[in-house]
């Protein structure tokens, strides 16, 4: 070691990175500190103030339900919403996020009832408004809990002033929307089969139902053609029979066979549906192996496509006698298979044509119980007038009550039955004895053709997880197809609105359209206590009172007292006023909670000055095509003629790492609170940003660790920039004066700016994240920073190269942390405050406007070639390091053979030794000698390793020929000597 090196500590003369920004994030500790800082400074209000006067961009929050801690689905949903609102806020908009909560409904009511049962209390013994207060308090508690959990995720919004469906103003507005619909004639009371939960004692909407595997009893039942109910015999029948054409006499004694998976609905049967598109035949049993059922000689009618399968099920042999055409079936009537049992079922069962009938399964005939199925009901109503003209009553029976018991409309099975009424489903959701009782009587009547069991998907309540039944009940409906006075219907308005809405992904449009095209009238009523009431009065015929003064009194009371006013003592007289003496009945049903949430656009978007109507976007899970998207669309179209949103975004559901549904019983759930406590919210947010969120995603410890690794690399890139910028004096170099490499990086930044902005516009966060992470890891850390470290650490302060590089890193830092701020708000805030300790918040900043003129396609193309050659050199040097022939790339001075003229011209136009981080390099157009290093995919480039010649600079460690040329600093290169002089380092004494 020389005397000079003993006197000077060269490491102290280098511009090495200096930063307090830690390598390890420590997010579980740091993030809560930032949440507290944002709350203390009231970041939300500062955001609103900074955005005053800008165009509004509104994402309307689909309200989560206020009844428990948040789960991973909530985290995914809220993170996506937060990224959208933050990204628009930082791009010139006033993007205000107002969180909301759904507060009414059965789950909360059920929780209070469970608490009552545990204390031995009966809900019916408690005044209804006391019960409702307990429901309200329960919801308020969980709103508070969820608010804190959402804020811990980094969600920024108006948590001090959210919307809730149980707010008095909200309840008044929900009631007002119902009264608008009633006033326009769209609301009616009807009797239709609805999905009914026996366990919960209420009707259910489609959105409240999920489908699970279920094993059902299946039966094939004979309906004898009624005597006198067949086509009349005509003169010449014998002659027709001789030609093989069926005659009226051929049907004498024959039966039509139906198949059903709900034996308990047989007492409700009123018709048999067939299709003129199906080929039917008359069959005769020739042999039987069954203990019960058809015997040889019996004649039966089946769809030809299903006859063989059906006879095999009953272990019968058969022969086909004749065709049976639609014209033969259309005027037939049958006897009910339970005729005479219990003193009932003596009516005729007509055959009616139905569009829903197929020959895919069963018998080709559909047992039609209009009180127990939508298609059955529709088919029955389509033929009701014709049936009445034939002397057949079109009245629909109520065979099952709200507790699942048969009523007196099911003779022999109802309350007069020995042992009491048979039951379809009990209070625990278990099968009752109804199927068994019906099947036993069919066997006794010799009307059972065959029986079996079938596993299939069946609707279950999503709350109780128990099977539902279809049950005819009086309910309140909104017409889907009634003319609204302008030639439109609710259905046509909704379909038009769907066509005008942007869907991300696009498949959502088809899905929602299909649902609207086929949906029945909208059922609004529920038979519960906790909700907004259907606040109308009706006469004996069910006609709704339309009186502006009455409605005004209702809404005024709701505004000041909430919907509890409807249930208070004296409410009827209070609201009817001078009309209290008239025969008006107060409806006690409540509104389906989907009507509540479907009305949120009224008391948030319309009623808040800081929002606007319609919303720019709604975002929820894909199940909300039949939920919130659906109900919001119908409510808004019914009252305003269009959707309350311009765009709809859907996300999928989170599965475990194997792609299986998360379940507590399986132990494969990922709890967001646990992830935040162990790794941090930004890790969870990074996972959301790197998934194809519009599909179902996977999450587990391996995936979390992958995101932790990606995060660390990104964090270290930011950390290095912060350390390097500690030496930044804020100087600017004109773009034209910058070295080519700096102009290349600014070109890439401008290109990325386009990618990022378009990605945020397209809600394609994965593309943004992938682009920025690749840019940080590949183009910055492994390329640009690697090349420029020597200049940044060692060049003199006056060096144009160093000053330009600092300017590029400054610009890159600003852009990168701002682009990532919506996605990783904690880490980017920490980085911003590390660089700007006196700043308020990064989240008050705007994305930088980068000049289009920075984009240089020719420069990018040239450096693509340079990097191609560099890849081969880097590969060769890696081999040399691995074989320990060199310690660092600065000890090398390889010979690079480039036979491609374009590649050679590109690298010759650079300081290629600097680009490859070697102390020297030789370029040759000659073919490489045997044994040169090359890569298969770059055949025109090969490298011969060689050691650098010269002396090693004690300061920069480069090996050059000019070390010692400055006698004042004999151990360093001329460049480093000049730097030392500028830094005022004392030279060697002469």
Secondary structure, 3 states (H helix, E strand, C coil): CCHHHHHCCHHHHCCCCCCCCCCCCCHHHHHHHHHHHHHHHCHHHHHHHHCCCCEECCEECCCEECCCCCCHHHHHHHHHHHHHHHHHHCCCEECCCCCEEECCCHHHHHHHHHHHHHCCCCHHHCCHHHHHHHHHHHHHHHHHHHHHHHHHCCCCCCHHHCEECCCHHHHHHHHHHHHHHHHCCCEEEEEEEEEEECCCCEEECHHHEEEEEEEEEEEEEEEEECCCCCCCCCCCHHHHHHCCCCCHHHHCCCEEEEEECCHHHHHHCCEEEECCCCCEEEEEEEEECCCCCCCCCCEEEEEHHHHHHHHHHCCEEEEEEEEECHHHHCCCEEECCCCCHHHCCCCEEEEEECCCCCCCCCCCCEEECCCCCHHHHHHHHHHHHHHHHCCCCCCCCCCECCCCEECCCCCCCCCCCCCCCCECECCCCCECCHHHHHHHHHHHCCCEEEEEEEEEEEEEECCCCCECEEEEEEEEEECCCCCCCCCCCHHHHHHHHHHCCEEECCHHHHHHHHHHHHCCCEECEECCCCCCECCCEECCCCCECCCHHHHHHHHHHHHHHCHHHHHCCCHHHHHHHHHCCCCCEECCCEECHHHHHHCHHHHHHHCCCCCCCCECEEEEEHHHHCCHHHHHHHHHHHHHCCCCECEEEEECCEECCCCCECCCCCCCCCCHHHHHHHCCHHHHHHHHHCCCCCCCEECCHHHHHHHHHHHHHHHHHHHHHHHHHCCCCCCCCCHHHCCHHHHHHHHHHHHHHHHHHHHHHCCCHHHHHHHHHHHHHHHHHHHHHHHHHHHHHHCCCCCHHHHHHHHHHHHHHHHHHHHHHCCCHHHHHHHHHHHCCCCCCHHHCCCCCCCHHHCCHHHHHHHHHHHHHHHHHHHHHHHHHHCCCCCCHHHECCEEEECCHHHHHHHHCCCHHHHHCCCCCEEECCCCCCCCEEECCEEEEEEECCECCCEECCCCCCEECCCCCCHHHCCCCHHHHHHHHHCCCCCCCC
